[in-house]
């Protein structure tokens, strides 16, 4: 299993535009028009979008050992989606 990640320096309570371009040999991610990650790792099968906000997490570190867990939170959390576009180019 391969992965790449980046910590985003954005206010998660503000509106943002997230974009992704999935190519045969890599993926590029943008936030608010700025490239945040260019990865040579590309999904092999069909790509799915999974979004959730809760207290669970899953980490896939480079050592290959998947870690799962939960974190406590005193703050209510939610996701709002204004527009979702999926296109094939």
SEKEKOL-766098 format. One line per 2 residues: their letters; for each residue x negated, y, z negated of N, C-alpha, C, CB. Coordinates in nm, 4 decimals, always signed. Atoms other than C-alpha are relative to their C-alpha. Glycine has a CB too. Example, Ala and Ser with C-alpha at 12.3 -4.5 7.8 and 13.67 -1.06 7.14 Angstrom:
<recs>
AS	-0.0890 -0.1190 +0.0000 -1.2300 -0.4500 -0.7800 -0.0900 +0.1200 +0.0000 +0.0992 +0.0027 -0.1246; +0.0820 -0.1190 +0.0060 -1.3670 -0.1060 -0.7140 +0.0770 +0.1090 -0.0730 -0.0414 +0.0462 +0.1415
</recs>
This chain:
<recs>
XX	-0.0848 -0.1169 +0.0000 +0.0000 +0.0000 +0.0000 -0.0894 +0.1232 +0.0000 +0.0965 -0.0002 -0.1217; +0.0764 -0.1239 -0.0081 -0.1359 +0.3410 +0.0966 +0.0906 +0.1176 -0.0295 -0.0658 +0.0156 +0.1384
XX	-0.0764 -0.1213 +0.0251 -0.0274 +0.6850 -0.0130 -0.0944 +0.1177 -0.0085 +0.0831 -0.0124 -0.1288; +0.0704 -0.1250 +0.0258 -0.1389 +1.0443 -0.0247 +0.1017 +0.0908 -0.0662 -0.0603 +0.0644 +0.1324
XX	-0.0909 -0.0888 +0.0724 +0.0067 +1.3136 -0.2477 -0.0666 +0.1338 -0.0235 +0.0434 -0.0625 -0.1337; +0.0487 -0.1328 +0.0330 -0.0263 +1.6793 -0.3316 +0.0975 +0.0611 -0.0996 -0.0150 +0.0895 +0.1278
XX	-0.0868 -0.0708 +0.0942 +0.1059 +1.8857 -0.6220 +0.0387 +0.1338 +0.0622 -0.0709 +0.0206 -0.1388; -0.0489 -0.1236 -0.0601 +0.3228 +2.1707 -0.4934 +0.0043 +0.1114 -0.1032 +0.1387 -0.0210 +0.0613
XX	-0.0012 -0.1167 +0.0889 +0.2777 +2.5149 -0.6474 +0.1179 +0.0887 +0.0383 -0.1350 +0.0796 +0.0083; -0.1211 -0.0761 -0.0318 +0.6385 +2.6263 -0.5937 +0.0927 -0.0016 -0.1206 +0.0718 -0.0581 +0.1255
XX	-0.1015 -0.0057 +0.1051 +0.9197 +2.7283 -0.8257 +0.1118 -0.0970 +0.0382 +0.0553 +0.1469 -0.0193; -0.1015 +0.0985 -0.0383 +1.1497 +2.4241 -0.8213 +0.1432 +0.0500 -0.0214 -0.0210 -0.1277 -0.0784
XX	-0.1354 -0.0529 +0.0200 +1.4446 +2.6402 -0.9300 +0.0414 +0.0942 +0.1123 +0.0089 +0.0725 -0.1335; -0.0299 -0.0889 -0.1130 +1.4239 +2.8552 -0.6139 +0.0263 -0.0840 +0.1258 -0.1178 +0.1006 +0.0245
XX	-0.0260 +0.0673 -0.1267 +1.5431 +2.7641 -0.2621 -0.1291 -0.0080 +0.0807 +0.1103 +0.0736 +0.0801; +0.1170 +0.0193 -0.0854 +1.2744 +2.6233 -0.0304 +0.0414 -0.0779 +0.1242 -0.1135 -0.0741 -0.0764
XX	-0.0223 +0.0762 -0.1232 +1.2606 +2.4855 +0.3218 -0.1097 -0.1063 +0.0076 -0.0010 +0.0941 +0.1284; +0.0922 +0.1128 -0.0080 +1.0991 +2.1404 +0.3371 +0.0115 -0.0615 +0.1392 +0.0300 -0.1061 -0.1113
XX	+0.0013 +0.0615 -0.1328 +0.9955 +1.9896 +0.6709 -0.1016 -0.1131 +0.0018 -0.0327 +0.1047 +0.1101; +0.0904 +0.1118 -0.0163 +0.8293 +1.6651 +0.7760 -0.0002 -0.0415 +0.1457 +0.0397 -0.1178 -0.0914
XX	+0.0124 +0.0543 -0.1341 +0.6971 +1.5449 +1.1102 -0.0709 -0.1336 -0.0119 -0.0769 +0.0975 +0.0953; +0.0520 +0.1360 +0.0112 +0.6433 +1.1697 +1.1263 -0.0463 -0.0429 +0.1374 +0.1072 -0.0986 -0.0570
XX	+0.0580 +0.0455 -0.1255 +0.4103 +1.0517 +1.4019 -0.0526 -0.1422 -0.0177 -0.1132 +0.0954 +0.0466; +0.0497 +0.1372 +0.0046 +0.2679 +0.7117 +1.4892 -0.1225 -0.0133 -0.0906 -0.0341 -0.0477 +0.1405
XX	+0.1247 +0.0114 +0.0763 -0.0662 +0.7884 +1.3229 -0.0119 +0.1035 -0.1110 -0.1177 +0.0129 +0.0925; +0.0083 -0.0932 +0.1108 +0.0254 +1.0310 +1.0472 +0.1283 +0.0774 -0.0225 -0.1118 +0.0949 +0.0227
XX	-0.1158 -0.0792 +0.0399 +0.2711 +1.2628 +0.8778 -0.0499 +0.1379 -0.0435 +0.0807 -0.0704 -0.1151; +0.0299 -0.1353 +0.0457 +0.2653 +1.6409 +0.8259 +0.1202 +0.0513 -0.0775 -0.0345 +0.0947 +0.1196
XX	-0.1053 -0.0556 +0.0841 +0.4649 +1.8107 +0.5494 -0.0194 +0.1511 -0.0114 +0.0000 -0.0665 -0.1404; +0.0006 -0.1450 +0.0165 +0.5558 +2.1810 +0.5257 +0.0945 +0.0380 -0.1133 +0.0407 +0.0713 +0.1319
XX	-0.0920 -0.0629 +0.0946 +0.7105 +2.3875 +0.2466 -0.0003 +0.1484 +0.0341 -0.0419 -0.0263 -0.1518; -0.0162 -0.1413 -0.0347 +0.8439 +2.7292 +0.3457 -0.0925 +0.0417 +0.1144 -0.0266 +0.0872 -0.1223
XX	+0.0775 -0.0317 -0.1193 +0.6587 +2.7146 +0.6787 -0.1497 -0.0190 -0.0129 +0.0261 +0.1380 +0.0385; +0.1433 +0.0209 +0.0228 +0.3173 +2.6352 +0.5259 -0.0289 -0.1501 -0.0092 -0.0470 +0.0733 -0.1298
XX	+0.0391 +0.1407 +0.0090 +0.1467 +2.2985 +0.5789 -0.0494 -0.0266 -0.1414 -0.1100 -0.0360 +0.1059; +0.0405 +0.0363 +0.1359 +0.1156 +2.1357 +0.2369 -0.0786 -0.1307 -0.0032 +0.1222 -0.0113 -0.0898
XX	+0.0727 +0.1273 -0.0049 -0.0149 +1.7929 +0.3416 +0.0002 -0.0519 +0.1425 +0.0627 -0.1047 -0.0965; +0.0132 +0.0732 -0.1252 -0.1470 +1.6306 +0.6567 -0.0621 -0.1338 -0.0362 -0.0870 +0.0789 +0.1070
XX	+0.0423 +0.1323 +0.0423 -0.1807 +1.2567 +0.6073 -0.0181 -0.0916 +0.1198 +0.1007 -0.0595 -0.0974; +0.0188 +0.1029 -0.1007 -0.3224 +0.9815 +0.8249 +0.0792 -0.1254 -0.0317 -0.1461 -0.0337 +0.0130
XX	-0.0849 +0.1126 +0.0389 -0.0943 +0.7431 +0.6385 +0.1362 +0.0203 +0.0631 +0.0115 -0.0128 -0.1556; -0.1292 -0.0102 -0.0667 +0.2187 +0.6729 +0.8393 +0.0849 -0.1224 -0.0325 -0.0180 +0.0146 +0.1526
XX	-0.0867 +0.1149 +0.0289 +0.5185 +0.4553 +0.7451 +0.0036 -0.0966 +0.1181 +0.1427 +0.0473 -0.0338; +0.0017 +0.1025 -0.1035 +0.5256 +0.1273 +0.9373 +0.1413 -0.0335 +0.0465 -0.0698 -0.1257 -0.0509
XX	-0.1371 +0.0363 -0.0357 +0.8997 +0.0617 +0.9310 +0.0893 +0.1213 +0.0084 +0.0566 -0.0980 -0.1000; -0.0936 -0.1123 -0.0015 +1.2120 +0.2740 +0.9457 -0.0189 +0.0885 -0.1233 +0.1449 -0.0512 +0.0068
XX	+0.0186 -0.0955 +0.1082 +1.1861 +0.5871 +0.7350 +0.1347 +0.0323 -0.0629 -0.0688 +0.1285 +0.0511; -0.1236 -0.0321 +0.0712 +1.4478 +0.6612 +0.4699 -0.0243 +0.1204 -0.0887 +0.0500 -0.1207 -0.0837
XX	+0.0073 -0.1133 +0.0912 +1.5201 +0.9662 +0.2600 +0.0673 -0.0406 -0.1299 +0.0669 +0.1276 +0.0613; -0.0542 +0.0304 +0.1312 +1.5668 +0.9037 -0.1099 -0.0249 +0.1215 -0.0869 -0.0640 -0.1293 -0.0614
XX	+0.0134 -0.1164 +0.0874 +1.6345 +1.1972 -0.3430 +0.0725 -0.0287 -0.1297 +0.0559 +0.1287 +0.0675; -0.0675 +0.0123 +0.1274 +1.7097 +1.1880 -0.7085 -0.0658 +0.0932 -0.1004 -0.0024 -0.1456 -0.0499
XX	+0.0541 -0.0773 +0.1110 +1.6642 +1.3924 -1.0207 +0.0439 -0.0712 -0.1266 +0.0486 +0.1509 +0.0027; -0.0297 +0.0647 +0.1275 +1.6418 +1.2044 -1.3450 -0.1301 -0.0111 -0.0777 +0.0662 -0.1408 +0.0205
XX	+0.1185 +0.0070 +0.0844 +1.3903 +1.1038 -1.6044 -0.0903 -0.1186 +0.0321 +0.0412 -0.0064 -0.1436; +0.0818 +0.1143 -0.0357 +1.2363 +0.8090 -1.4193 -0.1109 +0.0416 +0.0960 +0.0861 -0.1101 +0.0620
XX	+0.1075 -0.0281 -0.0940 +0.9062 +0.8066 -1.2338 -0.0642 -0.1303 +0.0451 -0.1051 +0.0933 -0.0631; +0.0771 +0.1114 -0.0529 +0.6990 +0.5717 -1.0206 -0.1285 +0.0575 +0.0572 +0.0805 -0.0805 +0.1084
XX	+0.1290 -0.0459 -0.0509 +0.3282 +0.6227 -0.9541 -0.0660 -0.1133 +0.0778 -0.0921 +0.0484 -0.1160; +0.0727 +0.0965 -0.0813 +0.1282 +0.4486 -0.6845 -0.1459 +0.0449 +0.0090 +0.0640 -0.0138 +0.1425
XX	+0.1381 -0.0475 -0.0013 -0.2342 +0.5229 -0.7802 -0.0874 -0.0813 +0.0949 -0.0580 -0.0046 -0.1402; +0.0890 +0.0644 -0.0969 -0.5282 +0.4303 -0.5579 -0.0498 -0.1366 -0.0448 -0.1176 +0.0888 +0.0270
XX	+0.0450 +0.1319 +0.0458 -0.6127 +0.1313 -0.7772 +0.1014 -0.1104 +0.0323 -0.0262 +0.0034 -0.1504; -0.0986 +0.0980 -0.0432 -0.2968 -0.0390 -0.6416 +0.0947 -0.0479 -0.1081 -0.0691 -0.1158 +0.0565
XX	-0.0861 +0.0439 +0.1096 -0.1320 -0.0837 -0.9828 +0.1183 +0.0962 -0.0120 -0.0796 -0.0074 -0.1343; -0.1203 -0.0827 +0.0072 +0.2241 +0.0503 -0.9663 +0.0360 +0.0224 -0.1457 +0.1181 -0.0658 +0.0763
XX	-0.0389 -0.0334 +0.1368 +0.3326 +0.2297 -1.2814 +0.1393 +0.0604 +0.0004 -0.1015 +0.0974 -0.0644; -0.1373 -0.0473 +0.0131 +0.6934 +0.2898 -1.3832 +0.0211 +0.0509 -0.1417 +0.1019 -0.1125 +0.0343
XX	-0.0290 -0.0473 +0.1341 +0.8385 +0.4793 -1.6745 +0.1091 +0.1044 -0.0013 -0.1236 +0.0555 -0.0632; -0.0984 -0.1070 +0.0162 +1.0698 +0.7439 -1.8100 -0.0620 +0.1110 -0.0834 +0.1309 -0.0529 -0.0663
XX	+0.0426 -0.1152 +0.0774 +1.0189 +1.0900 -1.9524 +0.1236 +0.0670 -0.0570 -0.0829 +0.0992 +0.0864; -0.1098 -0.0720 +0.0615 +1.2416 +1.2770 -2.1920 +0.0142 +0.1401 +0.0590 -0.0203 +0.0081 -0.1505
XX	-0.0223 -0.1362 -0.0491 +1.3998 +1.6057 -2.0876 +0.1119 +0.0645 -0.0794 +0.0337 +0.0002 +0.1515; -0.1013 -0.0753 +0.0730 +1.5905 +1.8678 -2.2821 +0.0810 +0.0898 +0.0943 -0.0659 +0.0844 -0.1100
XX	-0.0603 -0.0911 -0.0969 +1.6931 +2.0522 -1.9628 +0.0828 -0.0775 +0.1014 -0.1082 +0.0825 +0.0713; -0.0799 +0.0613 -0.1059 +1.9744 +1.9634 -1.7213 -0.0702 +0.0217 +0.1326 +0.1440 +0.0585 +0.0035
XX	+0.0650 -0.0102 -0.1295 +1.8482 +1.8976 -1.3685 +0.0956 -0.0444 +0.1101 -0.1288 -0.0841 +0.0030; -0.0823 +0.0365 -0.1138 +2.0118 +1.8758 -1.0252 -0.0705 +0.0416 +0.1284 +0.1399 +0.0652 -0.0097
XX	+0.0511 -0.0353 -0.1326 +1.9390 +1.9015 -0.6519 +0.1151 +0.0555 +0.0806 -0.0649 -0.1229 +0.0720; -0.0977 -0.0567 -0.0916 +2.1290 +2.1258 -0.4119 -0.0615 +0.0011 +0.1391 +0.0434 +0.1437 -0.0442
XX	+0.0461 +0.0019 -0.1390 +2.0956 +2.0771 -0.0355 +0.0911 +0.0901 +0.0801 -0.0015 -0.1451 +0.0588; -0.0764 -0.0937 -0.0803 +2.2041 +2.3628 +0.1879 +0.0189 -0.0498 +0.1423 -0.0677 +0.1346 +0.0012
XX	-0.0026 +0.0450 -0.1391 +2.1226 +2.2041 +0.5246 -0.0962 -0.1171 +0.0148 -0.0375 +0.1159 +0.0980; +0.0850 +0.1136 -0.0244 +1.9810 +1.8698 +0.6354 +0.0061 -0.0321 +0.1487 +0.0423 -0.1218 -0.0864
XX	+0.0079 +0.0279 -0.1422 +1.8643 +1.8120 +0.9925 -0.0968 -0.1145 +0.0210 -0.0436 +0.1254 +0.0799; +0.0864 +0.1104 -0.0381 +1.7242 +1.4865 +1.1254 -0.0011 -0.0038 +0.1518 +0.0484 -0.1367 -0.0616
XX	+0.0082 +0.0009 -0.1461 +1.5957 +1.4882 +1.4815 -0.1102 -0.0924 +0.0458 -0.0234 +0.1410 +0.0544; +0.0994 +0.0877 -0.0595 +1.3989 +1.2598 +1.7067 -0.0580 +0.0729 +0.1201 +0.0616 -0.1387 +0.0408
X	+0.0634 -0.0695 -0.1131 +1.1455 +1.4165 +1.9419 -0.0881 -0.0903 +0.0796 -0.0802 +0.1169 -0.0479
</recs>
